Amino acid sequence: MLSTDITFSDNLEELLERFSNENDCSLIIYCTAGKLQIEIDGQQRLIVPNDMVLCTPELIVGNYLRSPDMKCKTIAIRKHALDDIFYLCMREDIKWWEKSKYLIHNPIIHLNERQQELWQLFNRLFQLYREDSRSELSENIRHIFAQAAVYELLNWLEVNMENQPKEHKQSRQEILFRNFVKLLQETKGCQREVRWYATQLAVSPKYLSVACNAVAGKPAQMLINEVTVQEIKRQLRLTDRDVKEICVQLNFPSLSFFCKYTKQHLGMTAHQYRSSACKRPMPPTTPSILPLLGNCE
């Protein structure tokens, strides 16, 4: 098992084995020398120096071959830690959906000269703090580095996306879905009824759900719940607000309804989740895509 939320390693074999066995982490692999041929979702991919690949738990990583001189730097990030980072992206970046969709089908990015320099700086910082276990602050610092690295990775995607052929004209369902996602970004879990979103978008609740299913593979209510649950988890892990304050902030009708909702979606009470989360080092900043990665068609 991975001992921390964020693990940095030069040992590709070890982290690939953990990735295959645990199904609870994502890998960022950066090739510094040699070549790596690896099967990702049934496709053979060739990784060369200055290629970076992001493997999420939804991707199936199969057999691989590496050249004798192949060297790489690898980061393993547990799902809940990456969800935190992606959730913040969802809250702040209006292009997060396009980036997540693009990344699923294009998991390899070739770094240009400036990006290589940035990654070398990140790697140096990773190395300095990899064995540093003086206090919880060291773990928090590793979270900050990982968060910055993922942010940079998503930022680099924009350049890659601009160089791709223009997509087909968006359908009515795709446009509706994008507007729905924009509302989800704005409400941050404070509105939980499909009818409310459908009214804002001037469509029926049924059609909104059909559109979400067609574009994201999930009905509208499931997406709303995912945003709400992620926001509840963020509040419980990263703030000292009591349960009643969180209930009011997220616009729940009553404390008892909030407690029932939390128990249903987290499998435990809010207090139990907070107690369990506090046993792990917590990221020091307001974290963040929705667990939609892997469901983009």
N, C-alpha and C positions, 0 to 999 in steps of 0.2 A: 504493500500500500504506500501511496505517496504520503510523506510525513507532514507536508505543509501544503498550503493552497497554491503556492508558486514554487516550482522546482527548476533550477538551472543546471544543465549538465552538458558535458561533451560526449557522453555515452549514449549514442543513438539507439543501440540495441536494447539497452535497459529501459529507456523511456517508451520505445515502440512496444515492447512487451507489456509494460504497465498499461499503455494506451489500449492495447487489444484486450487485456484481461479485466480491467476495472470499469471501462465504459463510463467513466466519470470525469474525464479530463480532455482538454484540447492540447494539441502540440503545435508549436511554432518551430519549424526547422529551417535553419539558415546554413546553406552550404558555403564553406570557405575554400575548399580545394577538392579536386577529383570530381567523380560523378556518382550519382545515385539513381538507379532505376527502381521505381516503386509503383505498385499497383494501387490506385485509388478509385474506389467505386467501379471496379472492373476495367479501368483504363490504365494502360502503361504510361507512366509519366517519367520524363528524364529531367533530373535536377542537376544543374551545373553550377559552378562557382558564382556567387552573388544572387542565386535564386533563393527565394523564401517561400515556404509552403505552410499553410494553416490547415491542420487536420482537426475538425470538430468531431465530437462523439457520433454525429449522424453519418459521417463518412466511413466507408468500409475500407480499411487499409490492409492490403494483402501482402504477397511475397515481395521481397526487394533484393536487389543486387547492388553492391557498392564496389567501386574500384579500390585497389589497395591503398591509394593515396587520398581516399576520400576523407575529408574532415568537416565537421559541422558543429554548430552551437544549437542547443535545443532548450526550449522552455516548455514545461508542462504546467497548465493552469487548470485547476479544478473547476467543474461546471459552475458552481454557485459563484465563484470569484469572477469567472468570465461573464456570467449573466449580469453581475453587478456593473461591469465595465460597459457591456453592450446596452444595458438598460439606460445608463447615462447618455450614451450615444443616441439612443432612441429619443430621449427627452430633449436633446440639444441639436442634433444634426438632421435637417430636413431630408437629406439624401440617404438616411440609414437603410431604408428598405431596398433601394436600388443597389447599395453596396453589399448588403447581405445576400441578395439574389445573385449578384455578379460573383461574389466570393465562392458560393457553392459550386458554380460551374467553372470557375477559374481560380482554383486554390493556390496557384503558383504566381508569384510576382518576381520579376527580374529587377533588381535594384540598380538604379543609376549611380553615378559617382557620388553625388551629394547624399543620397540615401545610404550608400555603403559607409560613408563617413559617419553619418548619424548612428547607424547600427553598431559600428565599431565603438563609438562612445557609450552606447547602451551596454554593449557587451563588457566593456571595461568596468562599468559600474556594477553589473551583475556579478562579475568575478570578485570584486572587492567585498561585496556583501553576501556572497553565497555561503561562506562558512561562518559568517558573523552571527552569533546567537547570544550576544551580550544581554539583550532585553527584547521585550515585545516591540520596541521602537525599530529594531533591525528588521523584523518581519513586516512592519508597516512600511518601511522604506522600500522593501522588495515589492510590496504591492504597488507603490507609487511608480517604480520603474516599469513594472509589468503593464500598468495602466497606460503610462506614457508610450510604451512600445506598441501596444494595441492601437492607441489613438493614431500614432504615426502610420501604422500599417493601413488603417482605414483611410487616412489622409492620402496615402500613396495610391490607393485604389482609384481615386478621382482621375489621376493622370492616365492610368491604364484604361479606364472606362471611356475617356475622351477619345482615345485612339481606336476604339472599337467601331465597327459599322453601326450606323444608327438603327435603333430597334424599330420594329414595325409600328405602325400607328396604334396608339393605345385604344383599347376597346372601352365601351361605356363602363363595363364592370371594373376594369383596371383604374380608370379615372375615379370612380366611386370609391374604390378601395383606398386609393391614395388620400382622398379627402377624409375618409374615415380614420386612417392612420394619423392624419394631421390633428383631428379632434382628440384622438387618444393621447397624443403628445401634449395637447393643451390641458386636458382634464386631469391627467396623472392619477387615474383611479378614482376620481371623485364622482364620476357618473358611471353607473353599472347596468343600466337598462338599455337593451338594444333599441327599444322604442324611442328613447331620448335621442340617440345618434341618428336614427332613421328620420325623425322629425327635422333635425338640423339639416339633414342632407336631402330632404324632400323626396324620400322614397319610402316604401313600405318596409317594416322590419323583416319580413320574409325575403324580400328582394335583396336587402343589405346582407343578410346571412348567406344567401345563394352566391352573391358576388364575392364575399370573403372566402367561401369554400372554393370557388372557382380559381381565385388568384393565390390564396395562401394555404389552401387545404384544410382550413379550420373555420368553423362557424363564428359569427360575430361575437356571440356570448363568450365563447372560449377565449378569444383574443382579449376581450374586455377583462375577463377574470385573470388572465395572465399578467396584464399590466397592473391590475389592482393588487394581486398577491405579491408581485415583485416590489411594489411600493410599500406594502405593509412590512415585508421582510426588511427592506431598506431602513424603514423608520425604526423597527425593533432592534436592528443590529447596530445602526449608526447614529442614533439619537438617544437622548435620555428622557424623551417624552414618555409620560405614562400612557397606559392603554386607553384611558378615557380621552386624553388629548388627541391621540392618533385617530380614535373613532370620530371625534368632532371634525378634525382636519380633513378626513377623507369622506365626510358627508354621509356617514352611516346614520340611519334613523334612530338607533338606540344602541346602548352598550351591549345589551344581550344579543342583538342581531349581529353586531360586529364580532362578538365572541363565537357565535355559532358559525359565522362565515369563515373566521380564521381556523376554527377547529376542522371544518369541512375541507378546506383547501390546503392547510398545512399539516393536517393529521395530528395536531397537538394544539394546546392553548397558546395564546400570545406570550404568556409568562414562561411557559415551557420552551417555546422557540427562542425567546430572548436568553434564557438561562443556558440553553444548549449552544447558541451562537456565541455567547460570551466566553465559552471554553476555548474557542479558536481566536487567534489574533484577528482583529478587525481592521479593514482598510481605514486609513485616517481621513479620507475625504468622502464627499458625497459621491457614491459610485454610480453604475449602468452597464443585444438587441433582444429585448424580449426574446424568449426562447423560440424564435421563429426560424433560426438558422436550420437548414436541413428540410424545411417544409416549403421551399420556394420552387415552383414549377415553371 
